[in-house]
Amino acid sequence: MYDRHRQPARLAILALVVTATIPRLLAQAQPSPEAARWLAAKAMESLERGENDSGDAARLAAYREGLRYAQAAVSADEENADAHFAAFANRGRIMELEGAIASFFNLRVLKRELNRTLELNPNHADALAAKGRMLRRLPRVLGGNLPEAAGYLQRAIDLDPSVVGARIELAAIYRDLGHPELGIPYLENAAEVARRAGKFDRLAEIQSQLQLLSSGSSAALNDGR
């Protein structure tokens, strides 16, 4: 019989078991390309779980677990691009949740993993999208560059037509560059891709951006008359 009062205790025990199991799994994984692939996959599973969790504590635990898997994957095979990307992605999410300051040191660590990913696999679509997103959001003094960001995002879209976030970011770049009308087709495509993939949580964001860009485009046309 389900007892909601005992459920938190059960979840706490399960968390302890999982936390105790991971170090054993990592210790047993012998350095090899096969072990690295397995560990990198586990790191991405943890990342996805963190993305889907609703509570900050659960998300942080998932990302920390993912980072441990990713670091072990890099140790098992330093030339595994997915391992470096998983380290970048999980560490980045941890920094966001912990409110880490975007200091030069923190950015250097993230950039190192992301750049290494692209060195090993220049066609890593997720890494290309992440690079574009980073270049768009960083201030210029820390390396931000909108035209360069657009190039990375477009490459990610060309390599993986199923991406949604890259299209949203690219539309935002065109808005920031003063050409909102160029971003509208990317958002319309993003909405269609999101519907087909069942990513309904992104549709509200896309519709909001579409309204913003449409109004901006209309204003620009009126100003030009």
N, C-alpha and C positions, 0 to 999 in steps of 0.2 A: 504494500500500500504506500502511495506517495505521501511523504511528510515534508511539507514545504519548510518547516522549521529546522529540519535536519539537512536540507539541501545545501546551505552554505558550508556546513562542516564537511559534507561529502566532496564539494568542489575544492575546498582547501586541501583535503587529503589527496585528491587527484592531482592537484597542482604540485604538491610535494613529490609525488611519485614520478611525475613527468620530469620535474627539475632534477631529481636524483638519477633518472635514467639517461638523460642526454649526455652527461659527462662520460658515462660508461660506453655509450655508442660511439662518441667521438674518440675515445681512447682506443677502442677496438678497430677503428677504421685505419687500415694500413695505407701509407702514402702510395697512391696509384691514380692513373686517370679515371679508372672505374669508380674508385672511392670518391674522387672529387666530383664526378658527375652525380653520384647518389647524394652526397652532402649538399651540393649546390641546389639540387631539386628539393631537398628538405628545407633549405633556407628560403626558397621561393614559396614553398607551401606555408611556412610560418609567416612570410610577408603577406600572402593572400589572406591568411586567417586574421592577421592584424587589421588589414583593410576592411574586412567584413565585420569585425567585432565592434560593438557600440560603446563599451566602457573604456576609458583611457587606461585603466590599470591592466585590463585584459589585452589591449592593443600593445601596450609597452612590453608586457611579458612576451607576447608573440614576436615582436621585433627583436627583443634581446635574444630570444632563442634563435631566431633566424640569423642574427649576426654571429652567434657562436658557431652555427652550422657553416656559415659562409667563410669564416676565418679558418675553420678546419678544412674546408674544401680548398682554399688557397694554399694551405700548408701541404695538402695531399698532392696538388698539382697547380703550381703557380701559373701555368699557361692556360688555365681554364677560364675563358672569358665570362661564362655565366657565374662562376664563383665570385669574381671581382665585382660583377654587377650586383649580385645579391648582397655583398658586403656594403656597397655604396647605398643601395636602396634601403636596407634595414637600418643602417647607421643614420641615414638622412631622416627617416621617420622617427627614430629615437630622439634625435636632436630637436625635431619639431615639437614633439610631445613634452620634452623636458625644458623647452624654452631656451635652448642653447643659443647663445649670441653668435651671429654669423661672423665670427672672428676670422682673421687670416689663417690661424692654425686649423680651425674646424673646416674651413673651406678647402684648405690644402689637402686634408685627409680625404675629403669627399672627391675632390678633383682627381687625386691620385688614383683612386679606385675606378672612377669613371673613365679617365683617360687610358688607363691600362686595359680596360674592357675593349675600348675602341682600337687600341693598338693590336690586340689579339684578334679581334673580329670587327673590322671596319663597317660591316653590314649588320651589326647588332641593332635591330630596330628599336628595342626598348632603351638601349644606351643612347642612341641618336636622339630619341625623343626627350630623354632626361637631360642631355647636353643642351638641346635647344631650350628647354624649359628653364634650366639654370641660367643660361646666357640672357634670357629675356628678363628674368626676375632680379638678377644681381644689378646693383648700381654700377655705373660705368667705371667708377674708381676701383671696383673689385673685379672688373673684367666683363661686365655686362655689355652686350653688343646685339642690337635688334636684327640688323641684316644677317649677321652670322647665325643668330638663333633661328631665323627663318629658313636658312639653308639646311640646318640639321633637321628641323621639323619636317621639311618637305621630303628629305631623304627617307625619314622614318615612315612617312605616309606612302611613299612610292614602294618601299620594301614590304610594308605590312598594311594593306588597305583596310584592315579591320580596326585600326587604332582610332580611338575617339579623342583622347586627351590631346594628342598632337594637333588635331584639327582645331580644337578649341583654342589652344595656345597660339597657333598660327593666325587665326582670325583676330585674336587680341593684339598680335604684333601689327597687323595691317591697320587696326584701329589706332594703335599708338603712333604709327608712322603717318597718320592722317589720311589713310585710304580705306575707310571702313567698308566701302562697297566691295572691295576685293576679298574681304573676309567672309561675306555672306554665303557664298557657295560652299566654303569649308564647313560652316556651321550647319547648313542644310544637309550636307553629306554626313556630318557627324551625327545628326539626328536620325538619319536613315540607318546608319551603321549601328547606333545604339539600340534602335527598335529591333533590328534583326538579331542582335546579340542578347537581347533581354536586359540591357543596361538601363532600365527605366529610371534609376536614380540620377542619371546624367541628363535626362531629357528636360527637366525643369531648368537646370543651369543653361543648357543650350538655348532653350526658348527665351530665357531672360537676355542672353547675349545677342540673340537674333533681333530682339526688339530694340536693344541698345544700338546695335550696328545699323539697323534699318533707319532709325531716327537720325543717327549721325550722318548716314549717307544722304538722306533727304535734305538735311540742313546744309550739307556741303553743296548739293545741287542748287539749292535756293540762293546760297551765297554767291554762286558763280554766275548767276543770271544778271 
